[in-house]
C-alpha cells in the first residue's frame, strides 16, 4: 500500500509539472504571436503613411504618371535595410539584451513598411486587403497545425531551405529575364515554401521553448520566433499578391 501511495504521489507531481509546463508554453507562444502581429500592424501603418505622403514617396521612388519607374538612393537603402536588420538580429542575438533585440524587431518592421509601400502603387487597394485576409487565414491554419500536430516535421527543414534558395536564385535570374511565366512559377513555389515554413517554424518555436534555461533566453526566443513567423507571413502574402492581385 505504501509503495502504491508513493507511485500515486509521483504521478500527481508529474501531472502538475506537465500542467505548469503547458501553461508556460501557451504564454510563450502567445507572446510570439503578439510580437508577430504587432510587427505586421506596424509595417502596414508605415506602408500606408508612406504611400499617403507625396514627400516620402518622392524621397523613395522615381515617379512618372503616378507609377514607380525606379528607386532613389534612399529608396534602395529602404529596400535593403530589412535584410540588414535580419542579419544583425540573427547573428547578434546572443550578445544583445532582450530590450535591444526587441527594438531591432520594431525597427525591422518599420523599414519593411517603407519598402512595402510600393505595393499600393502596383495593386488595387481592395485586392491587397482581400489577399491579406486570405493570407491571414491560411497562415493561422498552418501555424495551428504546426503547433498541434504530433508528427515530427523537423525533417522538412533541409527541403524547405533548398526550396527557399531556389526561389531566391530564380528571382534574381528573372530580374534580368523578366519572364511572366517564370514569375508565375516562382510565385507558386514561393507560396508552397512559405506555407511549409509556417508550420515548420511554429513547431520549432514550440520545441525550442523547452531548451531555454532562463527567462532572458525565453524572451529572446519569443522575439526571434516572431521574426521568423513574420517573414513567413509577409512573404506568403507577397507571393499570393503576385499570383492573384489585381494590378492598377
N, C-alpha and C positions, 0 to 999 in steps of 0.2 A: 504493500500500500504506500509506504514511504517513497519507494522508487517511482511508482506511478505518479504520485503527487509532485515529485520533483520534476518529472518529464512534462507534466501539465504546466508547471510554473515556467519552465524553459520555453515551451511552445507559446505561451501567452506573452513572454518577453520578446520573442522573435516577432510575433504578430504586431506588437506595439511598435517595435523598431521599424517594421515594414510600413506601418501607417504613417509614422513620422517622416520616413524617407519619401513616401509618396507625396505627402504634403509639401515637403521641401522641393521636390521635383516640379510639382504643379506651380508653386510660387516662382521657381526659376524660369520655367517655360513661359509663364505669364509675363515676367519681366522682359524676356527675349522678344515676345510678340509686341509688347508695348513700345519697346525701343524701335523695333522694325516699323510698326505702324506710324509712330511719331515721325520717323525719318522720312517715310513716304509722304506723309502730310506736309512736312517742311519742304520737301522737294517740289510738291505740287504748288504750294503757295509761292515759292520763289520763282518757279517757272511762269506762273500766271502774272505775277507782278512784273517780271522782266518783259514778257510779251506785251503787257499793257503800257509799258513805258517806252516811248519813242527814243528817249535819251539812252536808255540801256541797250535797246536793240541796235541803235546806231553805233554804240561802242563795241558790240559783239559781232555784228553781221554787216556785210556789204549788201545793201538792199537795192532792188530795182523793180519798180512797179508793184511793190508790196510783197515781193518774193525774195528769198535769200539766194544770192548768187555767189556768196563766198564768206569767208571769215576774216575778221580783222586780227591783228596780232593779239589783242586781248581776248578775242573770241577763241583763238587756238589755245590760249592759256586756260580758259574756262573749260574747253573741251577735253584737255589732257589732265587737268588738275585732279579729277576724281581718281584716276589711276595712281597718281602720286600719293593721294590720301590712303588708298587701299594698301599700297606697298609699305608706306610708313607704319600703318596700323598692324599689318601682318608681321613685319619683321621687327617692330619695336615694341610690341605689346608686353613683352616680358620685363622691359625696363621702365615702361610708363606706369604711372599711377592710374587707378580706375577713373579718377576725375579727368585726367589728361586724355585718356583713351575715349572717354565719353564726349569730351569737347571735340576731339578729332572726328568722331562719328557725326556730330551735328554739322561740323564744317564740311565734311564729305557730302552730306545730304543737301546742304545749301548750294555748293558748287555744282552738284548734279542738277539742281533746279535751273541754274544758269545754262548749263549745256543742253538740257531737255526743253528749254523754251522754244527751240526751233520747231518742235512738232506742231505747235499751234499755227505756224505759218504753212505747214505742209498738209495738215489734215483738218477735216471739218470738226468743229467742237463737239457736236453730238456723237460723232463717230469715236472720238477719243474717249468720251465718257462711257459709251457702250462697251468698248474694248477693255476699259479699265475695270468695269464691274464684272465682265466675263473673266478677266484675269484674276480678280479677287476671289471669285467663286471657285475657279479651278485651283488656284494656289491653296485656298482653305481646305479643299477636299484632299489634295495631295499631301499637304502638311499633316492633316489629321490622320491620314492613312499611315504616313511615316512614323507618327507618334504612337499609334495604337497597334500596328502590326507586330505579330510575334516573329515574323520572318526576318532573318538577319540579311539586310541588304547592303552591308558594308562592302561586299564584293563588287557592287556597281561602280565603286569609286574610280577604278582604273579605266573602265569602259567609258564612263561619263567624261573623264578628263581627256581621253583620246577624242571623243566627240567634240568637246569644247575647243580643243586645239585645232581640230579640223575646221570648225566653224570660223575661228579667228583667221586661220590661214586663207580659207576660201574667200572670206570677206575682204581681206587685203588684196587678193588677186582680182576680185570683182570690182574693186575700187578703180582699177585701170581698164578692165574689160567692159564694165557697165553692161552686163548681160541680164535682161529681165528674167530669163528662165533660170539662170544660176542664182539670182537673188531670191527667186521663189523657192528653189530647193534649199538654199541656205536657211531661209526663214522657217521652213518646215522642220529641218533638222534642229535648228536653234530652239524651237518650241519644245521638241521632244527632249532635248538635252536638259533644258532648264526645268522641265516638268519632272524629269528624273532626279535632278539635283535638289529640287524642293523636298521630295520625300527622303532622299539620302541625307541631306544636311539636317533635316528635322530629327531623324533617328540618331545621327551623330551627336547633335547637341544634347539630346536626351541621355545618351550613353556617357558623354563626357562629364555630365553633372556628377556622376559617382566617382570621378577621379580627382575632383577638386579637394585639396587638403585644408583650405581655409576660405573665409569669406571674400578675401581680396581676389583670389583666383576665380571664385564663382562670379563676382561682379565683372571681371574682365571677360570671362567666358560668355556671360549674357550679352555683353556689347559686341563681341566678335561673332557670336551666333546670330545676333540681329543683323550684322553687316552681311553675312552670308545669305540669310533669307531675303534681305533687302535686294541684294544683287540678283537672286533667283527671280524675285517678283518683277523687278524693273525690266530685266532682260526678256522674260517671258512676255511681258506687256508690249515691249518694243517689237518683238518678232511677230506677235499676233497683230499688232497695228500695221506692220508692213504687209501682212497677208490679207487682212480684212478691212483695214481702214479706208475710208473714203477721202481721197485727196482733194485739196482745194483746186 
